[in-house]
């Protein structure tokens, strides 16, 4: 499914991501100080999730908004389940990963009102961000990943 077909354009995603950053979600992500990319292949994809077409700009904007290097990679998906269900699944299925942060953030930006479920994980030299939220009748999943130059979870706290 194309995100733009359901009204989920770049502007909406940018607005949501900027709102998240404004709520200071960057704190648990910013300690990671990342370079490179390639960790995305080791992040599981929610069962039944469908890759969202034409979502590259939104994924790039999310990576940029979090202050992650442009060499990080990401994918957007749509699913048939709620964001909280996706978040719960990731909490149980990130085998070998260490949860660094677990946030539930209510977002209101213009006409957008949603709840974002944001999980941050590390695994050895890799790190991953899992975002799930609803928008315009769609259940959206963003997976972002790249190398963790801090080499693990040193200094990280799990919430």
HELIX and SHEET records of a PDB file:
HELIX    1   1 UNK A    3  UNK A    6  5                                   4    
HELIX    2   2 UNK A   10  UNK A   22  1                                  13    
HELIX    3   3 UNK A   26  UNK A   30  1                                   5    
HELIX    4   4 UNK A   39  UNK A   42  5                                   4    
HELIX    5   5 UNK A   56  UNK A   65  1                                  10    
HELIX    6   6 UNK A   83  UNK A   93  1                                  11    
SHEET    1   A 6 UNK A  50  UNK A  51  0                                        
SHEET    2   A 6 UNK A  73  UNK A  79 -1                                        
SHEET    3   A 6 UNK A 138  UNK A 147 -1                                        
SHEET    4   A 6 UNK A 126  UNK A 135 -1                                        
SHEET    5   A 6 UNK A 112  UNK A 123 -1                                        
SHEET    6   A 6 UNK A  98  UNK A 109 -1                                        
END                                                                             
